[in-house]
Amino acid sequence: MSTPLAEIWVYLAATPLLFLTLTLLVYQAAYWIYRRAGFHPLLNPVAISIAILVALLRLTGTPYETYFSGAQFVHFLLGPATVALAVPLYAQFDKLKRALWPICGALLAGAVTALVSAVGIAWALGASKATLLSIAPKSVTTPIAMGIVERLGGLPSLTAVLVVCTGIIGAVGAKYVLDALGTARAFQESDEAGAFSGLAMGLCGLVTAVLFPLGVWLAARVIS
């Protein structure tokens, strides 16, 4: 960066709302591209936003801590946004009750498979204990996954990256196998699809929050 431009950036970087505004603008631009492309999975707005923001931070030499100090409000809203999914869920409550047992079976099978496969592959490749703890809940929503890992001694920042990467890879790759993937994408299909997806996301987090600590405890007992 030229000297005048660098000085302007240093001045703006001291403003907490800069990176929050930048994050929102970048995502809006990425979503515009995604929509114009007919919601093509390869143009996932989250992936595009991450790429642009990383490039900007690298170009300007901005530390992640500085960026997060301004953009952390978006991180805070992850929790309320997840809770807000209860609204469309309530609207589809009758249909959900009729499919209770299939939902429970799929939920348990999916949560166990995701947890065991992730930890098993990482363990086979020689991952450390902290990495194993961090990767296990990668298939649940970010706030829940980070909360679980933080209490078990893992690395919440690594977990956040793994959860986001899992979501992006799934949203991009599995679109060619499934009709819809991811709660945000499911809502684009229909309110019913979004409600079921939101239920799966919430309950999968709940099941993982119970099974994962139990698995860690059992593993520690067996090893000792």
C-alpha positions, 0 to 999 in steps of 0.5 A: 500500500502507498504511504497516504493510503496506509495512513488512511487505513490505519486511521480507519482501522481504529474505528470499531465499526469499520470491520463490522461495516466491511463484513456486512458490505462484503457479504451483501456483495457476495450474496448479490453474485450468488443470487445473480448466478441463480444460487449456484453452489460453487458461488456460495456467499460465505465462501466468497466473503471469507476469501475477500475478507482474508485477501483484504486483511492480508493486503492491508496487514491487519491482524485478525484480532484487530478485525475481530474487535470490530466484527465480533457483533456478527459472531455474537448474533450467531446465538440469537439467529440460531434461537430465532429458527424456533419461529418457523419451526413452530409454524410446522410443528404439526408436521414435525410431530407426525415425523417424530420417530424418523427424525429421531432415528436420522438425527442419532445416526447422523450425529454419531456418524459425523462425530465418530468418522471425524475423530476416527480419521483425525486419530488415524492421521496422528492428530493431537488430543486438542485437535481431536477435541476440536474437530469432533463437533464440526457438524453442528452449528458454530456457537454450540460447537465452540461452547462444547470444545471450550469446556473440554479443553479444545481450541474453539477458534479451530473448531469455528474454522472447521465448522465453517469449512464443513458447511461450505464444503457441504453446501458446495459439493452435496448440492449435486447429491441432495436437493438442498443442504444447509438451513439457509439454503433449505429456506430458499426451497420452502418454509417446511424444508427450512423448519426441518433443517432448523430442527435438525441443526438444533437437535444435532447440537443437543445430541452432540453436546451430550454424546461428545462429553460422554465419549471423552469421559469413556475414552479417558476411563478406558485409556486409564 
